[in-house]
Amino acid sequence: MGDTFEQKLEDSLTYQIDYTANFNKSFRRAFQNTNISTELTPDEFFILYIIKHEPHVSQASIARALFKGKAHVGKILNELEKKEYIQRESMPNSTATYNKLLPKGEAVIDKGRIPLENSIKVLEKAFTKEELSLFISFLKRYRESLGSIITVKLK
């Protein structure tokens, strides 16, 4: 007898990539709720993390990093401002704004810093730099191969 449907599925590259992407999303939610805050979504925390390290980052850049639309990111920023995690301020001599972390935002970043750094260390121990580089190159080649079949646009 041949492989079962489930075995064939589990041995499929596309299934494993989809499974890993879904696992990663579930991991982010569980990690967020366990180690950082149940008041924030993983996207909200990631935005705070970005702002902490790059206060003048554009809404468009945040949107690209999250694979979300600019309008969606704008709603998240409005919510973070309403919850008093950030304050949006005008840039001098410009119509642009930047996002400033407020004490509540700083506190949640500080709380999440150690668990986040520890999780990164776990991954660094699991893979060598060469393995990670190779893995990333395989993922890029996978996307390029799919992109040769049909044009895909991410947000």
C-alpha positions in Angstrom: 0.0 0.0 0.0 1.1 3.5 -0.7 1.3 6.5 1.6 -1.8 7.7 3.2 -3.3 11.1 2.2 -2.1 12.5 5.5 1.4 11.3 5.0 1.5 12.7 1.4 0.2 16.0 2.7 2.8 16.1 5.6 5.6 15.4 3.1 4.5 18.3 0.9 6.6 21.4 0.9 3.6 23.7 0.4 1.8 22.1 3.3 4.9 22.4 5.6 5.3 26.0 4.7 1.6 26.8 5.4 1.7 24.7 8.6 4.8 26.6 9.8 3.2 30.0 8.9 0.1 29.1 10.9 2.2 27.7 13.7 4.2 30.9 13.8 1.0 33.1 14.1 -0.3 30.9 16.9 3.1 31.0 18.6 3.1 34.8 18.4 -0.3 35.1 20.0 0.6 32.6 22.8 4.0 34.2 23.4 2.4 37.6 23.5 -0.3 36.6 26.0 2.1 34.6 28.2 5.1 36.9 28.3 4.1 40.4 27.4 0.5 41.5 27.6 -3.0 40.3 27.0 -4.0 43.9 26.4 -2.1 44.1 23.1 -2.1 42.1 20.0 1.2 40.8 18.5 0.9 43.4 15.8 0.4 46.2 18.3 3.5 45.0 20.2 5.5 44.7 17.0 4.5 48.3 16.1 5.6 49.5 19.6 8.9 47.6 19.1 9.5 49.2 15.7 8.7 52.7 17.1 11.1 52.1 20.1 13.9 51.5 17.7 12.8 53.8 14.8 10.5 56.6 16.1 10.4 58.4 12.7 9.4 55.3 10.8 6.7 55.9 8.3 3.2 54.3 8.4 3.9 52.8 5.0 7.1 51.2 6.3 5.3 49.7 9.3 2.5 48.5 6.9 5.2 46.7 4.7 6.8 45.1 7.8 3.4 43.7 8.9 2.1 42.8 5.5 -0.9 45.1 6.2 -2.5 48.0 4.5 -1.6 51.6 5.5 -5.2 52.3 6.6 -5.1 49.2 8.8 -1.8 50.3 10.4 -3.4 53.8 10.9 -6.2 52.2 12.8 -3.7 50.3 15.0 -1.7 53.5 15.6 -4.9 55.3 16.6 -5.8 52.5 19.0 -2.3 52.6 20.5 -2.6 56.4 21.0 -6.1 56.0 22.5 -4.7 53.4 24.9 -1.9 55.8 25.8 1.0 53.7 24.5 2.1 56.2 22.0 1.7 59.9 21.1 1.7 61.1 17.6 3.6 64.3 17.1 4.1 66.6 14.1 7.6 66.9 12.8 9.0 70.4 12.8 8.5 72.2 9.4 6.7 69.3 7.9 3.2 67.8 7.5 4.7 64.4 8.6 4.2 63.0 12.0 6.2 60.6 14.1 5.3 58.3 16.9 6.6 58.8 20.4 6.5 56.0 23.0 4.8 57.0 26.2 5.7 55.5 29.6 3.1 52.8 29.2 4.6 51.9 25.8 8.1 51.9 27.2 7.0 49.6 30.1 5.4 47.0 27.8 8.5 47.0 25.6 10.8 46.6 28.6 8.6 43.8 29.9 8.8 42.0 26.6 12.5 42.6 25.9 13.9 39.7 27.9 11.4 37.0 26.8 11.9 38.2 23.2 15.7 38.1 23.5 15.6 34.7 25.1 13.4 33.3 22.3 15.9 34.7 19.7 18.7 32.9 21.6 16.8 29.6 21.4 16.6 29.9 17.7 20.2 31.0 17.4 21.2 27.8 19.3 18.9 25.6 17.1 20.5 26.8 13.8 23.9 27.9 12.8 24.3 31.2 10.9 25.0 29.2 7.8 21.9 27.0 8.2 19.8 30.1 8.7 21.3 31.8 5.6 20.7 28.6 3.6 17.1 28.3 4.9 16.3 31.9 4.0 17.8 31.4 0.5 15.6 28.3 0.1 12.5 30.3 1.1 13.4 33.1 -1.4 13.9 30.5 -4.1 10.5 29.0 -3.2 8.8 32.4 -3.5 10.6 33.2 -6.8 9.5 29.8 -8.2 5.9 30.5 -7.3 6.2 34.0 -8.6 7.2 32.7 -12.0 3.8 30.9 -12.2 1.6 33.9 -11.2 2.3 37.4 -10.1 1.6 37.8 -6.4 1.4 41.2 -4.6 1.7 41.4 -0.9 0.3 44.4 1.0 
